[in-house]
Amino acid sequence: MAALKGHQTANGIASEFGVHAGQVNCWEKEAIEALPSVFGNTQSKREKEIENERDRLYQQIGKLQVEADRLGHLL
């Protein structure tokens, strides 16, 4: 987080946390690359999953209604 905030240099962060400055730079790069997947379109992805599940369930309900109607006519 310290690297992402940009208030300190990589060397300052490395010294504070006892790691190599190159490691700080690596972690910062990895964090920046991961941010879109963490905060990006997860909501729209989840909404799409819900919509697909709803469509599948409505289709199943329709099939069951047709089957019930057929069975009702047989009685």
CYANA upper distance limits for C-alpha pairs under 8 A (distance plus 0.5 A):
  1 MET  CA      5 LYS  CA      6.63
  2 ALA  CA      6 GLY  CA      7.06
  2 ALA  CA      7 HIS  CA      7.52
  2 ALA  CA      8 GLN  CA      7.52
  2 ALA  CA     13 ILE  CA      7.50
  3 ALA  CA      7 HIS  CA      7.99
  3 ALA  CA      8 GLN  CA      7.40
  3 ALA  CA      9 THR  CA      7.90
  3 ALA  CA     10 ALA  CA      7.17
  3 ALA  CA     13 ILE  CA      7.63
  3 ALA  CA     24 VAL  CA      7.53
  3 ALA  CA     25 ASN  CA      8.22
  3 ALA  CA     28 GLU  CA      6.48
  4 LEU  CA     28 GLU  CA      6.76
  4 LEU  CA     32 ILE  CA      8.42
  8 GLN  CA     12 GLY  CA      6.39
  8 GLN  CA     13 ILE  CA      6.87
  9 THR  CA     13 ILE  CA      6.80
 10 ALA  CA     14 ALA  CA      6.46
 10 ALA  CA     21 ALA  CA      5.81
 10 ALA  CA     22 GLY  CA      8.32
 10 ALA  CA     24 VAL  CA      6.49
 10 ALA  CA     25 ASN  CA      7.07
 11 ASN  CA     15 SER  CA      6.58
 11 ASN  CA     20 HIS  CA      8.27
 11 ASN  CA     21 ALA  CA      5.65
 12 GLY  CA     16 GLU  CA      6.67
 13 ILE  CA     17 PHE  CA      6.65
 13 ILE  CA     21 ALA  CA      7.96
 13 ILE  CA     24 VAL  CA      7.77
 14 ALA  CA     18 GLY  CA      6.04
 14 ALA  CA     19 VAL  CA      5.26
 14 ALA  CA     20 HIS  CA      5.92
 14 ALA  CA     21 ALA  CA      5.52
 14 ALA  CA     23 GLN  CA      8.44
 14 ALA  CA     24 VAL  CA      6.90
 15 SER  CA     19 VAL  CA      7.12
 15 SER  CA     20 HIS  CA      8.23
 15 SER  CA     21 ALA  CA      8.48
 19 VAL  CA     23 GLN  CA      7.22
 19 VAL  CA     24 VAL  CA      7.88
 20 HIS  CA     24 VAL  CA      7.22
 21 ALA  CA     25 ASN  CA      6.85
 22 GLY  CA     26 CYS  CA      6.64
 23 GLN  CA     27 TRP  CA      6.62
 24 VAL  CA     28 GLU  CA      6.61
 25 ASN  CA     29 LYS  CA      6.66
 26 CYS  CA     30 GLU  CA      6.68
 27 TRP  CA     31 ALA  CA      6.53
 28 GLU  CA     32 ILE  CA      6.67
 29 LYS  CA     33 GLU  CA      6.72
 30 GLU  CA     34 ALA  CA      6.66
 31 ALA  CA     35 LEU  CA      6.63
 32 ILE  CA     36 PRO  CA      8.43
 34 ALA  CA     38 VAL  CA      6.84
 35 LEU  CA     39 PHE  CA      6.37
 35 LEU  CA     40 GLY  CA      7.73
 36 PRO  CA     40 GLY  CA      4.91
 36 PRO  CA     41 ASN  CA      8.10
 37 SER  CA     41 ASN  CA      7.57
 37 SER  CA     42 THR  CA      7.68
 38 VAL  CA     42 THR  CA      7.82
 41 ASN  CA     45 LYS  CA      6.58
 42 THR  CA     46 ARG  CA      6.51
 43 GLN  CA     47 GLU  CA      6.59
 44 SER  CA     48 LYS  CA      6.58
 45 LYS  CA     49 GLU  CA      6.80
 46 ARG  CA     50 ILE  CA      6.72
 47 GLU  CA     51 GLU  CA      6.61
 48 LYS  CA     52 ASN  CA      6.60
 49 GLU  CA     53 GLU  CA      6.69
 50 ILE  CA     54 ARG  CA      6.58
 51 GLU  CA     55 ASP  CA      6.66
 52 ASN  CA     56 ARG  CA      6.68
 53 GLU  CA     57 LEU  CA      6.65
 54 ARG  CA     58 TYR  CA      6.64
 55 ASP  CA     59 GLN  CA      6.68
 56 ARG  CA     60 GLN  CA      6.77
 57 LEU  CA     61 ILE  CA      6.62
 58 TYR  CA     62 GLY  CA      6.67
 59 GLN  CA     63 LYS  CA      6.87
 60 GLN  CA     64 LEU  CA      6.73
 61 ILE  CA     65 GLN  CA      6.62
 62 GLY  CA     66 VAL  CA      6.81
 63 LYS  CA     67 GLU  CA      6.73
 64 LEU  CA     68 ALA  CA      6.53
 65 GLN  CA     69 ASP  CA      6.60
 66 VAL  CA     70 ARG  CA      6.79
 67 GLU  CA     71 LEU  CA      6.72
 68 ALA  CA     72 GLY  CA      6.46
 69 ASP  CA     73 HIS  CA      6.81
 70 ARG  CA     74 LEU  CA      7.07
 71 LEU  CA     75 LEU  CA      7.21
